[in-house]
Amino acid sequence: MHIPVLKKEVLQYLDPKPNENFIDCTVGQSGHAIGILERNKPNGKVLGIELDKDIFDKLNLSKIDRLVLTNDSYTNLKKIVEKHNFKSVNGILFDLGMSSWHLEESGRGFTFLKDEPLDMRYDTECQSLTAEEIVNNYSQEKIEKILKEYGEERFAKKIAKRIIQQQPIKSTFQLVEIIKKAVPGKRTGIHPATRTFQALRIAVNDELNNLKKALPQAVEVLEKGGRIVIISFHSLEDRIVKNFFKDSNLNPVRDNGNKKEISKSNKISNGINILTKKPVTSSQEEIKINRRSRSAKLRAAVKL
Ligand SMILES: C[S@@+](CC[C@H](N)C(=O)[O-])C[C@H]1O[C@@H](n2cnc3c(N)ncnc32)[C@H](O)[C@@H]1O
């Protein structure tokens, strides 16, 4: 069952009011979007963007009143807004990464807990690069770099070497066995394949670059006083959001007693004020119900 992460906190920071308009850049199974729609009645709309055609088709079949859907990438945010003539945007949400549907039902190899083909694409129509292509056709150096950069995997070199030795690799379980043999001893805390799977998914979908492309567009399309809320699930994404917020922050905040310089890199018209000094995380109660929420970090800002 799909449970939206940090739903209460998303609504608290987006603060939807009657008749306001919002964009959900990662509408997924529409959990957050429905929460917003309950608050911006009777005429407020949500523009929902979803890249995955399979998820999109399901959403589109069960048409929800005031939810305008588009099967596209949030990297095209400005164009999407223009195309739909979606005006007065009071809030924008990004709930990054994959959804529980990808893990549980997609059959595309997002999880190391199921034996599936190594695909990992969100966009199976227009995108050709798969995880199978990476592990079978990239050089050892390139694979090592992906595992290091996108998975922060300590054993990247060892895993990459074994991957090259064991090709061809077709399935998730085959890859898990390779990782287990490459990683010395037992690892505490996480499954030994966690970091490799995260790295491959990020590389396949170019997730970090997509986020970097989308954030400035999001601030640009927001109305003054509008809010942007972003939920990330690993430190690489959170760092991008944190740095983007810092660079766009127009309100000089006191930090270690020194006044920070007002960012000169951003046009005044696209300045923001950070609402979350530290990222908001899930409560113990939420983590108990939804394990995926344990790594969620929410950051929010308001456009000045
Ligand atoms: C964590 S889920 C969102 C869940 C959603 N908030 C809900 O309550 O159901 C993230 C979604 O973003 C989608 N996605 C990933 N990259 C995307 C992109 N570049 N553009 C649009 N959607 C994307 C994924 O397919 C996935 O469905």
The ligand as an SDF file (V2000), in Angstrom:
LIG
                    3D

 27 29  0  0  0  0  0  0  0  0999 V2000
    8.5370    9.2470   -4.3940 C   0  0  0  0  0  0  0  0  0  0  0  0
    7.5130    9.1180   -5.8020 S   0  0  0  0  0  0  0  0  0  0  0  0
    6.2460   10.2890   -5.5300 C   0  0  0  0  0  0  0  0  0  0  0  0
    5.1220    9.7970   -4.6930 C   0  0  0  0  0  0  0  0  0  0  0  0
    3.9880   10.7930   -4.5790 C   0  0  0  0  0  0  0  0  0  0  0  0
    4.3700   11.9870   -3.8780 N   0  0  0  0  0  0  0  0  0  0  0  0
    2.7850   10.1870   -3.9290 C   0  0  0  0  0  0  0  0  0  0  0  0
    2.3360   10.6730   -2.8780 O   0  0  0  0  0  0  0  0  0  0  0  0
    2.2580    9.2010   -4.4370 O   0  0  0  0  0  0  0  0  0  0  0  0
    8.4320    9.9010   -7.0620 C   0  0  0  0  0  0  0  0  0  0  0  0
    7.8030    9.8380   -8.4340 C   0  0  0  0  0  0  0  0  0  0  0  0
    8.5240   10.7210   -9.2960 O   0  0  0  0  0  0  0  0  0  0  0  0
    8.5780   10.1510  -10.5760 C   0  0  0  0  0  0  0  0  0  0  0  0
    9.7080   10.7630  -11.2790 N   0  0  0  0  0  0  0  0  0  0  0  0
   11.0170   10.4420  -11.2170 C   0  0  0  0  0  0  0  0  0  0  0  0
   11.7400   11.2560  -11.9880 N   0  0  0  0  0  0  0  0  0  0  0  0
   10.8780   12.1290  -12.5440 C   0  0  0  0  0  0  0  0  0  0  0  0
   11.0090   13.2250  -13.4430 C   0  0  0  0  0  0  0  0  0  0  0  0
   12.2130   13.5820  -13.9090 N   0  0  0  0  0  0  0  0  0  0  0  0
    9.9050   13.9080  -13.8050 N   0  0  0  0  0  0  0  0  0  0  0  0
    8.6740   13.5680  -13.3190 C   0  0  0  0  0  0  0  0  0  0  0  0
    8.4780   12.5210  -12.4780 N   0  0  0  0  0  0  0  0  0  0  0  0
    9.5670   11.8170  -12.0930 C   0  0  0  0  0  0  0  0  0  0  0  0
    8.7430    8.6590  -10.3180 C   0  0  0  0  0  0  0  0  0  0  0  0
    8.3130    7.9000  -11.4250 O   0  0  0  0  0  0  0  0  0  0  0  0
    7.8620    8.4620   -9.0780 C   0  0  0  0  0  0  0  0  0  0  0  0
    6.5670    8.0730   -9.4500 O   0  0  0  0  0  0  0  0  0  0  0  0
  1  2  1  0
  2  3  1  0
  2 10  1  0
  3  4  1  0
  4  5  1  0
  5  6  1  0
  5  7  1  0
  7  8  2  0
  7  9  1  0
 10 11  1  0
 11 12  1  0
 11 26  1  0
 12 13  1  0
 13 14  1  0
 13 24  1  0
 14 15  1  0
 14 23  1  0
 15 16  2  0
 16 17  1  0
 17 18  1  0
 17 23  2  0
 18 19  1  0
 18 20  2  0
 20 21  1  0
 21 22  2  0
 22 23  1  0
 24 25  1  0
 24 26  1  0
 26 27  1  0
M  CHG  2   2   1   9  -1
M  END
$$$$
